[in-house]
Structure formats: C-alpha cells, structure tokens
Amino acid sequence: MPSGWGSRVGTAVIAITAGAAVAGFLQALRNSQILPHLETNSPKSVDEPVTVLVPARDEEETITDCVAGLLAQDKVSQLSLEVLDDASSDNTAHQAVTSANGDSRFSLRKGAGEPPAGWLGKTWACHQLAQHATGSVYVFVDADVRLSSEAIAAAVTQLRNRKLAFLSAWPHQKSQTPLARLIQPLQQWSWLTTLPLDLAESGSDPRLAAANGQFLVMDADAYRQIGGHSSVQAEVLDDIELARSFKRAGYRTGLADASQVAYCLLYKTDREVIAGYSKSLWRAFGSPRNGIAVAGSLLGIYLVPVLALRQRGVRRFLGALGYAAGVANRIVAARTTGGKSWPDAILHPVSVTAFAGLTLISVRRHRLGQNSWRGRPVSIQST
C-alpha cells in the first residue's frame, strides 16, 4: 500500500462530507426562496363549506383553547367543527362541549371504542370523523395546535390558488425542554435540506412527499377518491403516507410554512419527546435498516467536519467549510420557518447526534414491540 494512502482517503472522506453539507445548504437556500407562507394579511373570504376535524384522546388540558380558537375563525362563512372523543379517560368531552358554549357549528362525536384489527388509533379516529364531514374542504387539526383567527381562511385559499388536493401547513414547533429544542427544528430542516419543493409539488413521485399531521387541508372529493384514512390505516406516519396516497392517485400536494398563523406545543417533557419520536422514527425512512443508514449518514456529514477542525491544512479548511455549511443551513431553516437560530444553529452536530440516538431507541423499541402512544401499542403490519 503506497505511503500516504490512508491520509489521502481521510482527506477525501472529509471533503465528501463537507461537500454534502454544502449541497444541503444550497438546497435549503433555494427552497427558502420558493416555500409559500400562510399569512394573516387579509386572505380572501372562503365561501365554500369547510369542515374542521379534531381527533382528541385525553386532551382535557388542550381541547378548550383548541375549540375556542377554531370557532373564532374569520372569513370562513360555512365552517363546521367536528371533535371526536377517542375513548378518553379524562374530561376531554366535557371540556370540548363547555368551550363550544352551544355554538351550532360544533358537534362532539363519541369514538367507537378501540380501533379494529389493522387500524392504528389516530387513523381510526380520523376515519370516523370523516364519516360525519360535509364540507368540500376537510381540515384536520390536532388538539394541541393553536391557530390565529385567519389561519384556516389562509390555508384554504392557498389550497385552491395553488390547485392542490392536499396541503400540509407546518405550524411553529414550540420547545420547552432541552431535548425538544435540539430535535424539533430538525423537522422543517430535514425537508428544506433534502426535498426539491418545486418538483415535489408538480410531480407525482410519492417519494417526494413530506407532511405534518398537525394541520392538514385537503379537497374532500379527492380525499374520498383515494380512500381517505383507510388507505393509511396501519401507518404510524399517516400524514406522510396520506400525502403519498394523493400523489399515487395523480393529485398535487404541497407544503406551506404556517409559523406566522399556527403553533404547537407537542412535548412538555423530555420523556414525551423520546416516546413521541421513538414511536415513528423507525418508519420515517421506510424501514428500520434505512433509518439506521440515514442516521449514520447524517452523523458522517455533520460530525466528521467538526472532528476535522483539529487537523491541519486542507483538512481543517474542509472541516471548517462543512461545519459552517451545517450552521448556515440551520440558520436558513430557522429564518424560513419561524424558528430560533441562536445558539441553536451552532449546536447542529449535537442535534444530529441526538436524532441518531432517538433513531436507535426507536428501532430497538420497535423490534421489542415496546413502542406505544397514548396508552395504545403502535403495531404496524408492513415494514
């Protein structure tokens, strides 16, 4: 083996990882320029019937503000609100009714018990809600999401103006714990960095799909045409798979930043962060094996340049380039989606390491059958 061969290989590895980090930054920068935003600067009035659908299981702490905010929506003349009490063990139903205060647009539905074989809890709840929906547009909203008064009008207007059948409006993700602050921003960062948004919207490739089930807006006819939530009944990542179902049927799907009109506080403790991500990360990239491969690749791209900062000459330069690209990437993502860029961006390698750790936890729990959410096992038939 020739002298210096190992040194050249090491330099090549650092160069490849730095190049990948730069490529990710450039993709995020391009996406930041074309990503649509939901804004409250007087969207058009929506005259078609819109049904808002809220699955709620043990949400007594959140459902009151959720219902009040949805019934206070402006510029939606034919709004109806359906809330499903999904076998809650607390006072979710009572709190929802109290908050509605007799509003005729509100209906509370009692869930039909535990999901039947082949269904997961949330997909079953959403399916039941859709059976009662009457609007030409369906808006699925999680109970822990808070919307400004014109959020739904803005979202429906974009759905129609962009000629979409499915729109995922991405709320600002509030973080109250150290782990959440490390992990939550990676949601938007991931698709800004890897997904060509123009191709994702105009094309039919189901691999070019991203979605967040917290705030989904869709054409009702198209939803029924694809089979609704029955097409994703066993999917823990039902939001992404639903977007893929629309794409497979030839419908256009799209993303929008909703950080100006919506926010969500999903996790209040680090234990909830671990439970929430571990239930689904094993599936995020198709299979546990793929998930481990992606986590390993991200570690390589964003940790190797940092380690190279201890080297000299060209290696140090390449390491600095790769690290700077990762930091710049996070700054772009934060500014594009209403997140925090300081000091979070400089800790991007730590965030990626935490993500890799959660992926390993998720895979292990999945293989042991230990993943669950809201007291229900997460059992997926397909892998």
CORCORNOR-V883005 format. One record per residue. N is the residue number from 1. RES is the residue in three letters. BURIAL is # if it has 9 or more other C-alpha atoms within 8 Angstrom, else .. D_CENTER is the distance of its C-alpha to the mean C-alpha in Angstrom with 2 decimals. Layout:
BEGIN
<<N & RES & BURIAL & D_CENTER> <N & RES & BURIAL & D_CENTER>>
END
This chain:
BEGIN
<<1 & MET & . & 48.64> <2 & PRO & . & 49.33> <3 & SER & . & 49.24> <4 & GLY & . & 46.06> <5 & TRP & . & 43.98> <6 & GLY & . & 41.63> <7 & SER & . & 41.32> <8 & ARG & . & 40.45> <9 & VAL & . & 37.77> <10 & GLY & . & 36.24> <11 & THR & # & 36.29> <12 & ALA & . & 34.73> <13 & VAL & . & 31.82> <14 & ILE & # & 31.20> <15 & ALA & # & 31.52> <16 & ILE & . & 29.02> <17 & THR & # & 26.32> <18 & ALA & # & 27.09> <19 & GLY & # & 26.99> <20 & ALA & # & 23.55> <21 & ALA & # & 22.31> <22 & VAL & # & 24.10> <23 & ALA & . & 22.66> <24 & GLY & # & 19.08> <25 & PHE & # & 20.17> <26 & LEU & # & 21.83> <27 & GLN & # & 18.89> <28 & ALA & # & 16.69> <29 & LEU & # & 19.74> <30 & ARG & . & 20.16> <31 & ASN & # & 16.63> <32 & SER & # & 17.00> <33 & GLN & . & 20.06> <34 & ILE & . & 18.71> <35 & LEU & # & 15.24> <36 & PRO & . & 15.99> <37 & HIS & . & 15.57> <38 & LEU & # & 16.00> <39 & GLU & # & 19.14> <40 & THR & # & 21.67> <41 & ASN & . & 24.68> <42 & SER & . & 26.15> <43 & PRO & # & 24.09> <44 & LYS & . & 26.30> <45 & SER & . & 27.18> <46 & VAL & # & 25.61> <47 & ASP & . & 28.49> <48 & GLU & # & 27.02> <49 & PRO & # & 26.10> <50 & VAL & # & 22.51> <51 & THR & # & 21.49> <52 & VAL & # & 18.76> <53 & LEU & # & 17.68> <54 & VAL & # & 16.66> <55 & PRO & # & 16.66> <56 & ALA & # & 18.13> <57 & ARG & # & 19.36> <58 & ASP & # & 21.18> <59 & GLU & # & 19.77> <60 & GLU & # & 23.13> <61 & GLU & . & 22.06> <62 & THR & # & 19.29> <63 & ILE & # & 20.40> <64 & THR & # & 23.33> <65 & ASP & # & 21.57> <66 & CYS & # & 18.87> <67 & VAL & # & 21.69> <68 & ALA & # & 23.79> <69 & GLY & # & 21.22> <70 & LEU & # & 20.49> <71 & LEU & # & 24.24> <72 & ALA & . & 24.86> <73 & GLN & # & 23.02> <74 & ASP & . & 25.40> <75 & LYS & # & 26.31> <76 & VAL & # & 25.23> <77 & SER & # & 28.65> <78 & GLN & . & 27.83> <79 & LEU & # & 24.94> <80 & SER & # & 24.84> <81 & LEU & # & 22.70> <82 & GLU & # & 22.38> <83 & VAL & # & 21.37> <84 & LEU & # & 21.64> <85 & ASP & # & 23.02> <86 & ASP & # & 21.79> <87 & ALA & # & 24.77> <88 & SER & # & 24.16> <89 & SER & . & 26.67> <90 & ASP & . & 26.73> <91 & ASN & # & 27.57> <92 & THR & # & 24.37> <93 & ALA & # & 26.45> <94 & HIS & . & 29.16> <95 & GLN & # & 26.94> <96 & ALA & # & 25.19> <97 & VAL & # & 28.62> <98 & THR & # & 30.08> <99 & SER & # & 27.45> <100 & ALA & # & 27.97> <101 & ASN & . & 31.66> <102 & GLY & . & 33.02> <103 & ASP & . & 30.97> <104 & SER & . & 31.81> <105 & ARG & . & 28.39> <106 & PHE & # & 26.88> <107 & SER & . & 27.06> <108 & LEU & # & 26.30> <109 & ARG & # & 26.04> <110 & LYS & . & 26.90> <111 & GLY & # & 24.93> <112 & ALA & . & 27.07> <113 & GLY & . & 26.82> <114 & GLU & . & 25.18> <115 & PRO & # & 23.32> <116 & PRO & . & 25.81> <117 & ALA & . & 26.04> <118 & GLY & . & 23.31> <119 & TRP & # & 20.64> <120 & LEU & # & 17.98> <121 & GLY & # & 17.95> <122 & LYS & . & 14.90> <123 & THR & # & 15.66> <124 & TRP & # & 19.25> <125 & ALA & # & 18.66> <126 & CYS & # & 16.78> <127 & HIS & # & 19.59> <128 & GLN & # & 22.19> <129 & LEU & # & 20.87> <130 & ALA & # & 20.95> <131 & GLN & . & 24.58> <132 & HIS & . & 25.55> <133 & ALA & # & 23.71> <134 & THR & . & 26.22> <135 & GLY & # & 24.54> <136 & SER & # & 24.14> <137 & VAL & # & 20.54> <138 & TYR & # & 18.11> <139 & VAL & # & 15.44> <140 & PHE & # & 13.29> <141 & VAL & # & 12.47> <142 & ASP & # & 11.84> <143 & ALA & # & 14.97> <144 & ASP & # & 13.73> <145 & VAL & # & 12.49> <146 & ARG & # & 15.38> <147 & LEU & # & 16.20> <148 & SER & # & 19.10> <149 & SER & # & 21.95> <150 & GLU & # & 21.26> <151 & ALA & # & 17.48> <152 & ILE & # & 17.85> <153 & ALA & # & 20.82> <154 & ALA & # & 19.08> <155 & ALA & # & 16.15> <156 & VAL & # & 18.74> <157 & THR & # & 20.98> <158 & GLN & # & 18.52> <159 & LEU & # & 17.87> <160 & ARG & . & 21.64> <161 & ASN & . & 22.63> <162 & ARG & . & 20.43> <163 & LYS & . & 21.64> <164 & LEU & # & 18.31> <165 & ALA & # & 17.91> <166 & PHE & # & 14.13> <167 & LEU & # & 12.06> <168 & SER & # & 8.37> <169 & ALA & # & 9.12> <170 & TRP & # & 6.80> <171 & PRO & # & 8.71> <172 & HIS & # & 10.39> <173 & GLN & # & 9.52> <174 & LYS & . & 13.05> <175 & SER & # & 14.49> <176 & GLN & # & 17.83> <177 & THR & # & 18.56> <178 & PRO & . & 19.43> <179 & LEU & # & 17.05> <180 & ALA & # & 14.04> <181 & ARG & # & 15.25> <182 & LEU & # & 15.52> <183 & ILE & # & 12.21> <184 & GLN & # & 9.55> <185 & PRO & # & 10.39> <186 & LEU & # & 9.86> <187 & GLN & . & 6.10> <188 & GLN & # & 7.46> <189 & TRP & # & 10.71> <190 & SER & . & 10.03> <191 & TRP & # & 9.57> <192 & LEU & # & 12.05> <193 & THR & # & 14.35> <194 & THR & # & 14.43> <195 & LEU & # & 13.62> <196 & PRO & # & 16.54> <197 & LEU & # & 15.03> <198 & ASP & . & 18.43> <199 & LEU & . & 18.96> <200 & ALA & # & 15.57> <201 & GLU & # & 16.47> <202 & SER & . & 20.12> <203 & GLY & . & 20.16> <204 & SER & # & 19.88> <205 & ASP & # & 18.89> <206 & PRO & # & 16.17> <207 & ARG & . & 15.40> <208 & LEU & # & 14.19> <209 & ALA & # & 11.01> <210 & ALA & . & 7.32> <211 & ALA & # & 5.15> <212 & ASN & # & 3.00> <213 & GLY & # & 6.25> <214 & GLN & # & 7.25> <215 & PHE & # & 9.10> <216 & LEU & # & 10.21> <217 & VAL & # & 13.65> <218 & MET & # & 15.91> <219 & ASP & # & 19.56> <220 & ALA & # & 21.21> <221 & ASP & . & 23.72> <222 & ALA & # & 21.30> <223 & TYR & # & 19.20> <224 & ARG & . & 22.50> <225 & GLN & . & 23.66> <226 & ILE & # & 20.99> <227 & GLY & . & 21.70> <228 & GLY & # & 18.82> <229 & HIS & # & 17.04> <230 & SER & . & 20.13> <231 & SER & # & 18.96> <232 & VAL & # & 16.10> <233 & GLN & # & 18.00> <234 & ALA & # & 17.93> <235 & GLU & # & 14.42> <236 & VAL & # & 12.40> <237 & LEU & # & 9.28> <238 & ASP & # & 10.56> <239 & ASP & # & 7.82> <240 & ILE & # & 8.19> <241 & GLU & # & 11.80> <242 & LEU & # & 12.39> <243 & ALA & # & 11.66> <244 & ARG & # & 14.03> <245 & SER & # & 16.49> <246 & PHE & # & 16.78> <247 & LYS & # & 17.43> <248 & ARG & # & 19.96> <249 & ALA & . & 21.74> <250 & GLY & . & 22.14> <251 & TYR & # & 19.93> <252 & ARG & # & 18.16> <253 & THR & # & 14.42> <254 & GLY & # & 12.81> <255 & LEU & # & 10.27> <256 & ALA & # & 11.37> <257 & ASP & # & 11.07> <258 & ALA & # & 11.71> <259 & SER & # & 12.60> <260 & GLN & # & 16.18> <261 & VAL & # & 15.91> <262 & ALA & # & 13.24> <263 & TYR & # & 12.23> <264 & CYS & # & 10.99> <265 & LEU & # & 12.91> <266 & LEU & . & 11.26> <267 & TYR & # & 13.70> <268 & LYS & # & 17.34> <269 & THR & . & 18.83> <270 & ASP & # & 18.35> <271 & ARG & . & 19.22> <272 & GLU & # & 16.26> <273 & VAL & # & 13.99> <274 & ILE & # & 15.86> <275 & ALA & # & 15.79> <276 & GLY & # & 12.10> <277 & TYR & # & 11.25> <278 & SER & # & 14.50> <279 & LYS & # & 13.97> <280 & SER & # & 11.48> <281 & LEU & # & 11.86> <282 & TRP & # & 15.13> <283 & ARG & # & 13.61> <284 & ALA & # & 10.82> <285 & PHE & # & 13.64> <286 & GLY & # & 15.78> <287 & SER & # & 18.09> <288 & PRO & # & 19.00> <289 & ARG & . & 21.36> <290 & ASN & # & 18.92> <291 & GLY & # & 16.57> <292 & ILE & # & 19.66> <293 & ALA & . & 20.70> <294 & VAL & # & 17.57> <295 & ALA & # & 17.73> <296 & GLY & # & 21.42> <297 & SER & . & 21.04> <298 & LEU & # & 18.82> <299 & LEU & # & 21.45> <300 & GLY & # & 24.11> <301 & ILE & # & 22.76> <302 & TYR & # & 22.11> <303 & LEU & # & 24.72> <304 & VAL & # & 27.67> <305 & PRO & # & 28.19> <306 & VAL & # & 28.28> <307 & LEU & # & 30.87> <308 & ALA & # & 32.76> <309 & LEU & # & 33.40> <310 & ARG & . & 36.20> <311 & GLN & . & 37.92> <312 & ARG & . & 40.33> <313 & GLY & . & 40.86> <314 & VAL & . & 38.55> <315 & ARG & # & 36.28> <316 & ARG & # & 35.69> <317 & PHE & # & 35.11> <318 & LEU & # & 32.52> <319 & GLY & # & 30.82> <320 & ALA & # & 30.77> <321 & LEU & # & 29.41> <322 & GLY & # & 26.51> <323 & TYR & # & 25.69> <324 & ALA & . & 26.02> <325 & ALA & # & 23.72> <326 & GLY & # & 20.93> <327 & VAL & # & 21.60> <328 & ALA & # & 21.85> <329 & ASN & # & 18.55> <330 & ARG & # & 16.82> <331 & ILE & # & 18.96> <332 & VAL & # & 17.97> <333 & ALA & # & 14.20> <334 & ALA & # & 15.01> <335 & ARG & # & 17.44> <336 & THR & # & 15.34> <337 & THR & # & 12.43> <338 & GLY & # & 14.68> <339 & GLY & # & 14.35> <340 & LYS & . & 17.40> <341 & SER & # & 19.22> <342 & TRP & . & 22.21> <343 & PRO & . & 22.90> <344 & ASP & # & 19.38> <345 & ALA & # & 19.78> <346 & ILE & . & 22.97> <347 & LEU & # & 21.42> <348 & HIS & # & 18.95> <349 & PRO & # & 20.98> <350 & VAL & . & 20.71> <351 & SER & # & 16.91> <352 & VAL & # & 17.03> <353 & THR & # & 19.68> <354 & ALA & # & 17.77> <355 & PHE & # & 14.86> <356 & ALA & # & 17.66> <357 & GLY & . & 19.20> <358 & LEU & # & 16.26> <359 & THR & # & 16.06> <360 & LEU & # & 19.78> <361 & ILE & # & 19.57> <362 & SER & # & 17.05> <363 & VAL & # & 19.39> <364 & ARG & . & 22.40> <365 & ARG & # & 21.28> <366 & HIS & # & 20.33> <367 & ARG & . & 23.76> <368 & LEU & . & 25.46> <369 & GLY & . & 23.76> <370 & GLN & . & 22.66> <371 & ASN & # & 18.94> <372 & SER & # & 18.52> <373 & TRP & # & 16.56> <374 & ARG & . & 18.40> <375 & GLY & . & 21.63> <376 & ARG & . & 20.85> <377 & PRO & # & 20.88> <378 & VAL & # & 18.08> <379 & SER & . & 20.37> <380 & ILE & . & 19.27> <381 & GLN & . & 22.09> <382 & SER & . & 20.99> <383 & THR & . & 20.38>>
END
